[in-house]
Amino acid sequence: MLTVLPQPWILGLAGGLMIGLAAALLLLVNARIMGASGILGGLVDGSGQSNAAERLAFVGALIGAPAVAVLIFGAPHATHVSGDVGLMVLAGLLVGFGTRMANGCTSGHGVCGISRFSARSIVATLVYLGVGFVTLFLARHVLGVI
């Protein structure tokens, strides 16, 4: 059902606009930076008890929005997600470790930090994008696993 849209890039554009709007609203209304890893991390380590309901709502929306989209539009016919559960777990752990090392994730550094001209966020974003490019190149052209 997703193929009825005239251009496939429209979904990326819509998603980007929604992320940007959510980040701007959270900053304007609550004076908080929208960093998904920090929001989730505060729930996990207990440091976010003062606003746990807000954090739970955010995490619920992160999980619920794609589920609602699948219900409305149907599941995509093809994805590039691996069926290897071990690889997915390893990737998730590496992403979690990286976000802790960088003190943030793509939403905190890439969306919110760069828009605030934060030097730390600009460097962090350049590093994780660079590592992603190198990893993809190695996986595809050297190891041949993608």
N, C-alpha and C positions, 0 to 999 in steps of 0.2 A: 504494500500500500504506500510505502514511502516513495516509490518511484513515480507517483503522480505529480510530484513537484517538478517544475520546469528546470531547475538548476540544482544540482546536489550541494553546491556551496551555500545555499540558503539556510540549511540547517546549522552549519557552522557559524554563519553570521548571526542567526537568531540566538544560538547558544552563547556566543560571545557578548551580544547585547544584554542578555539576561544576567550573565555573570557580572558584567560591568555595572548594570543597574543595581544588582544586589549589593555589590561592594560599595557603591556610592551611597545607597540608602543606609547601610549599616554604619558607615562612617558619619553621615550627616545626622542620623537619628540617635545612634548610641555612642558616637565618638569612638568606635572600635574598628580595628583593621580586620578585614575579612580574610583570615588565613585558615583554611580548612584544617590543616595539620595542627595548628594551635588550638582551634576550637575543639577538635576531637581529643587532642592531647590533654587539655584541661579536664575533660571528663574522665579520661583514663587514669591520670595521676592524682586527681582530686583537687587540683589547684583552681578549678573553675566551679567550685560549689556555689559561689554567690550568684552565678547566673546559669546554673545548670539547665533550667527549663529552656532558656534561649538557645543554649548549645545543643540540647536534645532536639529542639525544633529544627535547627540548622542541619544537623546530621540526618534527621528524619526526612527532610526535604531533599538532601543529596541522594538518599536511597529511593525515596518515593517518586521524585520527578521522572526518572527514567522508567520506573515501573508504570506510571500513568501514561507516559508517552507510548510504551509498548502496547498498553491496553487500547489506546486511541488509534494509533497508526499501525500497530502490528510490529512484530519483531523484524529486524532487517534480514534480508534474504541471505546475505553473506557478511561475515565479519572477518577480521584479521586477528581475532583473539585465539591464543593457543588453547588446545584441548589438554595440554599437559599440566595437571594440577600442581605437581611439584614445582614446575617452572613458574607458575603463577604465584605460588606461595613465596618462592625465593624472590621473585620480582617485587612483590608487595613488601616483603621485609627489607629489601634494599632501598625501596622508595621511602619507607618509614625511617630507616636509618639515615638516609640522605637528608630528609626534611629536618630531622633532629640536629644533624651536623650543621645544616645551613640556617638553623633557626627560622624555618619557614618553608613554604611550598610555592607552587606556581601561582596560587591565588594570592598569597600573602606578599611574595616578592614580585612576581611577574605582573600581576594585575594592579595591586594596591601600591607596592613599593616603587615601581617604575613611574607610576602616575604621580607619585609624590616626590620624584627626583631623588630618591634615596640611593646614595652611592653603593651602600651595602647590598641593596636589592638588585641594582643593575649588575654588579659583579656576580652575585649569586645566580641571577638569571642567565647571564652569559656562560657561567661555568656549567650549570645543569643542562642548558641547551647544547653546549659544546660536547659534553660527555655523552648526551643522547645521540648526537650526530655520529660521533666516533663509534659508539656501541652499535648503532644500526649499520654503519659501514662495515665494521668487523663481522657482525653476525651475518650480514647478507653476502659480502664479497670475499671474505677470508674464510669464515667457517661454513658458509652456505646453509645456515639453519633457517633462514627466513626467505 
